[in-house]
Amino acid sequence: MTEIRGSTPYAEISAGQRAALALSDLREGLASWPVWLLLALNDIRQRYRRSRLGQFWLTLSMAVNVAAVGFVWSYLFKLPIATYMPFIATGMIMWALISTTFNEVSVAFIEARGYLSNSRIAKSTILFRVILRNLIIWLHNVIILAVVMIIFPPPQYWTVILLIPALLLFAINALWIGYVTATMSARFRDIPPILAALVQVAFFITPVMWRADQLPPHLWFITLLNPFSNFVSILREPLLGQVPDPMNYVMVILITLIGYAIAVPFFALYRPRIAYWL
């Protein structure tokens, strides 16, 4: 049985004390930012080790996908390339950030079993590592967005500043999702493929390749009540020179509050068992 504070079994500690220990893990993770920064950078270096283009393969592969989909779909559906290319570029790049982060935080503890089993590293540090790694990869793809915005300029540029709070909200939500899914995946190894399948389904019901206004009025709930849709909107629309609908921010904030209300007690309860499950 795991022992906390001398001889007191962890199971006998109150819910408030467990929550305090979980928050302590979060504080320790935030304080160890040099660790997860180095780990995130090393992950990317190792992925493209001995490659001539190195990390810019990330940008090149995404650029090819964006160009291919943008030109083909605009031709097939008779859409003006000047409006569809920025739409598809921002959608694909933001979806890649959301979906990859969602999938990778779910296996964060499993992939870091060596650290968690042999050191006292905070579990939050591992989640920060994954989130930062995907944000760095996203930064590589900003080059594509910059080129698209130069070729097809948006009606206004000041809205780009709205991307800052959107990315912050995204990272905050990725953390609580990691607390829940990474803990569950450590115990049940079927969870990651199930989540990956759900993300694939979410792609088709999220306005990444299609516009929300193309839906019939009676299907409004597909976008408003779809969490992925709200995040795509607040991340994409500032780059298109648009101000996201305030309802999207309301939904994201509600998701954040509900998510942490679930994640904190859940992580607090099962945090000591993670190392044994691994």
C-alpha positions as CSV (number, residue, x, y, z in Angstrom):
1,M,0.0,0.0,0.0
2,T,1.3,3.5,-0.9
3,E,2.3,5.4,2.2
4,I,2.0,9.2,2.4
5,R,3.4,11.4,5.2
6,G,5.0,8.7,7.3
7,S,2.6,5.9,8.3
8,T,-0.7,7.2,6.9
9,P,-2.0,5.0,4.0
10,Y,-2.9,7.1,1.0
11,A,-6.4,5.5,0.9
12,E,-7.1,7.0,4.4
13,I,-6.2,10.5,3.4
14,S,-9.2,12.8,2.8
15,A,-10.3,13.9,-0.6
16,G,-9.1,17.5,0.2
17,Q,-5.6,16.2,1.1
18,R,-5.5,14.1,-2.1
19,A,-6.5,17.2,-4.1
20,A,-3.7,19.2,-2.4
21,L,-1.2,16.6,-3.3
22,A,-2.4,16.6,-6.9
23,L,-2.1,20.4,-7.1
24,S,1.4,20.1,-5.6
25,D,2.2,17.8,-8.6
26,L,1.0,20.6,-10.9
27,R,3.1,23.2,-9.1
28,E,6.1,21.0,-9.2
29,G,5.5,20.5,-12.9
30,L,5.2,24.2,-13.6
31,A,8.4,24.9,-11.6
32,S,10.3,22.3,-13.6
33,W,9.8,24.1,-17.0
34,P,13.4,23.7,-18.0
35,V,13.0,20.0,-17.8
36,W,9.9,19.7,-20.0
37,L,11.3,22.3,-22.4
38,L,14.5,20.2,-22.9
39,L,12.5,17.0,-23.2
40,A,10.1,18.4,-25.8
41,L,13.0,19.8,-27.9
42,N,14.9,16.5,-27.6
43,D,11.8,14.5,-28.7
44,I,11.6,16.5,-32.0
45,R,15.4,16.3,-32.6
46,Q,15.3,12.5,-32.1
47,R,12.3,12.1,-34.4
48,Y,14.3,13.7,-37.3
49,R,17.8,12.6,-36.4
50,R,20.2,12.2,-39.4
51,S,17.6,13.8,-41.7
52,R,19.0,16.6,-43.9
53,L,15.9,18.8,-43.6
54,G,15.5,17.8,-40.0
55,Q,12.5,19.4,-38.3
56,F,11.4,21.1,-41.5
57,W,10.0,17.9,-42.8
58,L,7.1,18.7,-40.5
59,T,6.5,21.9,-42.5
60,L,7.1,20.4,-45.9
61,S,4.7,17.4,-45.4
62,M,2.0,19.7,-44.1
63,A,2.5,22.2,-46.9
64,V,2.1,19.4,-49.5
65,N,-1.1,18.2,-47.8
66,V,-2.5,21.7,-47.6
67,A,-1.7,22.5,-51.2
68,A,-3.1,19.2,-52.6
69,V,-6.3,19.3,-50.6
70,G,-6.8,23.0,-51.2
71,F,-6.4,22.9,-55.0
72,V,-8.3,19.6,-55.5
73,W,-11.3,20.4,-53.3
74,S,-11.6,23.9,-54.7
75,Y,-11.7,22.5,-58.2
76,L,-14.1,19.7,-57.5
77,F,-16.6,21.8,-55.6
78,K,-16.1,25.0,-57.6
79,L,-14.9,27.0,-54.7
80,P,-12.8,30.2,-55.1
81,I,-9.2,29.3,-54.3
82,A,-8.6,32.8,-52.7
83,T,-11.1,32.0,-49.9
84,Y,-10.9,28.2,-49.7
85,M,-7.1,27.9,-49.5
86,P,-6.8,30.0,-46.3
87,F,-9.8,28.2,-44.9
88,I,-8.3,24.7,-45.5
89,A,-4.8,25.7,-44.5
90,T,-5.9,27.1,-41.1
91,G,-8.3,24.2,-40.6
92,M,-5.8,21.4,-41.3
93,I,-3.0,22.9,-39.3
94,M,-5.2,23.6,-36.3
95,W,-6.8,20.2,-36.5
96,A,-3.3,18.6,-36.6
97,L,-2.5,20.5,-33.4
98,I,-5.7,19.5,-31.6
99,S,-5.9,15.8,-32.7
100,T,-2.2,15.0,-32.3
101,T,-2.1,16.6,-28.8
102,F,-5.3,14.8,-27.8
103,N,-3.9,11.4,-28.9
104,E,-0.4,11.9,-27.5
105,V,-1.4,13.1,-24.0
106,S,-3.4,10.0,-23.7
107,V,-0.2,7.8,-23.9
108,A,2.1,10.3,-22.2
109,F,2.5,8.3,-19.0
110,I,2.9,5.0,-20.9
111,E,5.7,6.5,-23.1
112,A,7.4,8.0,-20.1
113,R,7.3,4.8,-17.9
114,G,11.0,4.9,-17.6
115,Y,11.0,8.4,-16.0
116,L,7.9,7.7,-13.8
117,S,9.1,4.3,-12.6
118,N,12.7,5.3,-11.8
119,S,12.5,8.9,-10.7
120,R,10.4,11.3,-8.6
121,I,9.5,13.5,-11.6
122,A,6.1,15.1,-11.4
123,K,3.5,13.6,-13.7
124,S,2.5,17.0,-14.8
125,T,6.0,17.5,-16.2
126,I,5.3,14.6,-18.6
127,L,2.1,16.2,-19.8
128,F,3.7,19.6,-20.2
129,R,6.4,17.9,-22.3
130,V,3.8,16.5,-24.7
131,I,1.8,19.7,-25.0
132,L,4.9,21.9,-25.6
133,R,6.2,19.4,-28.1
134,N,3.0,19.7,-30.2
135,L,3.0,23.5,-29.9
136,I,6.6,23.6,-31.2
137,I,5.6,21.4,-34.1
138,W,2.7,23.8,-34.7
139,L,5.1,26.7,-34.7
140,H,6.9,25.1,-37.6
141,N,3.7,25.1,-39.6
142,V,3.1,28.8,-38.9
143,I,5.4,29.3,-41.8
144,I,2.7,27.8,-44.1
145,L,0.1,30.1,-42.5
146,A,2.3,33.1,-43.1
147,V,2.8,32.3,-46.8
148,V,-0.9,31.7,-47.3
149,M,-1.8,35.0,-45.6
150,I,0.7,36.8,-47.8
151,I,-0.7,35.2,-51.0
152,F,-4.3,35.4,-49.9
153,P,-4.5,38.3,-47.4
154,P,-7.3,38.3,-44.9
155,P,-9.6,41.4,-44.7
156,Q,-7.9,42.4,-41.4
157,Y,-4.8,41.4,-39.5
158,W,-5.4,42.7,-36.0
159,T,-7.5,39.6,-35.2
160,V,-4.4,37.5,-35.2
161,I,-3.8,38.7,-31.6
162,L,-6.9,36.7,-30.6
163,L,-4.8,33.6,-31.3
164,I,-2.9,34.1,-28.1
165,P,-5.8,33.5,-25.7
166,A,-7.0,30.7,-27.9
167,L,-3.7,28.9,-27.7
168,L,-3.7,29.4,-23.9
169,L,-7.2,27.9,-23.6
170,F,-6.1,25.0,-25.8
171,A,-3.1,24.2,-23.6
172,I,-5.1,24.5,-20.4
173,N,-7.6,22.1,-21.7
174,A,-5.0,19.7,-23.1
175,L,-3.6,19.5,-19.5
176,W,-6.9,18.3,-17.9
177,I,-7.5,15.9,-20.8
178,G,-4.1,14.5,-20.2
179,Y,-4.7,14.0,-16.5
180,V,-7.8,11.9,-17.3
181,T,-6.9,10.0,-20.4
182,A,-3.2,9.4,-19.6
183,T,-4.2,8.0,-16.2
184,M,-6.9,5.8,-17.7
185,S,-4.6,4.6,-20.4
186,A,-2.0,3.6,-17.9
187,R,-4.6,1.3,-16.3
188,F,-6.4,0.1,-19.5
189,R,-4.3,-0.2,-22.6
190,D,-7.3,-0.3,-24.9
191,I,-8.1,3.3,-24.1
192,P,-5.5,4.9,-26.6
193,P,-6.9,3.1,-29.7
194,I,-10.4,3.9,-28.7
195,L,-9.6,7.6,-28.3
196,A,-7.8,7.6,-31.6
197,A,-10.9,6.1,-33.3
198,L,-13.1,8.8,-31.7
199,V,-10.8,11.5,-33.0
200,Q,-11.1,10.1,-36.5
201,V,-14.9,10.3,-36.2
202,A,-14.7,13.8,-34.8
203,F,-12.8,14.9,-37.8
204,F,-15.8,14.3,-40.1
205,I,-18.3,16.1,-37.9
206,T,-16.1,19.0,-37.2
207,P,-15.9,21.9,-39.7
208,V,-12.3,21.4,-40.8
209,M,-12.9,20.7,-44.5
210,W,-16.4,22.2,-44.7
211,R,-18.0,25.3,-43.4
212,A,-20.4,25.4,-40.5
213,D,-22.9,27.5,-42.5
214,Q,-23.2,24.6,-44.9
215,L,-25.2,22.6,-42.4
216,P,-29.0,22.8,-42.4
217,P,-30.5,24.9,-39.6
218,H,-31.9,21.9,-37.7
219,L,-28.3,20.5,-37.4
220,W,-26.9,23.5,-35.6
221,F,-26.0,21.4,-32.5
222,I,-23.3,19.5,-34.5
223,T,-21.0,22.5,-34.3
224,L,-22.1,24.3,-31.2
225,L,-22.1,21.2,-29.0
226,N,-19.1,19.6,-30.6
227,P,-16.1,20.5,-28.4
228,F,-13.6,20.1,-31.2
229,S,-15.7,22.5,-33.3
230,N,-15.4,25.2,-30.7
231,F,-11.7,24.9,-30.4
232,V,-11.2,24.9,-34.2
233,S,-13.2,28.1,-34.4
234,I,-11.3,30.1,-31.8
235,L,-8.0,28.9,-33.3
236,R,-8.8,29.3,-36.9
237,E,-11.0,32.4,-37.3
238,P,-8.5,35.0,-36.0
239,L,-6.1,33.9,-38.9
240,L,-8.9,34.4,-41.4
241,G,-9.4,38.0,-40.2
242,Q,-12.5,37.1,-38.3
243,V,-13.6,37.5,-34.7
244,P,-14.9,34.1,-33.3
245,D,-18.5,33.9,-32.1
246,P,-18.6,34.7,-28.4
247,M,-20.6,31.5,-27.9
248,N,-17.5,29.6,-29.0
249,Y,-15.5,31.2,-26.1
250,V,-18.4,30.5,-23.7
251,M,-18.5,26.8,-24.7
252,V,-14.7,26.5,-24.4
253,I,-14.7,28.1,-20.9
254,L,-17.5,25.8,-19.8
255,I,-15.5,22.8,-21.1
256,T,-12.5,24.0,-19.2
257,L,-14.4,24.4,-15.9
258,I,-16.2,21.1,-16.2
259,G,-13.1,19.3,-17.3
260,Y,-11.1,20.4,-14.3
261,A,-14.0,19.7,-12.0
262,I,-13.7,16.1,-13.2
263,A,-10.0,15.8,-13.7
264,V,-8.7,17.1,-10.4
265,P,-10.4,14.6,-8.1
266,F,-9.9,11.8,-10.6
267,F,-6.2,12.5,-10.9
268,A,-5.9,13.0,-7.2
269,L,-7.5,9.7,-6.5
270,Y,-5.4,7.6,-8.9
271,R,-2.1,9.5,-9.1
272,P,-0.2,7.2,-6.7
273,R,-1.2,4.1,-8.6
274,I,0.1,5.2,-12.0
275,A,3.7,4.1,-11.4
276,Y,2.4,0.6,-10.5
277,W,0.1,0.3,-13.5
278,L,3.0,1.1,-15.8
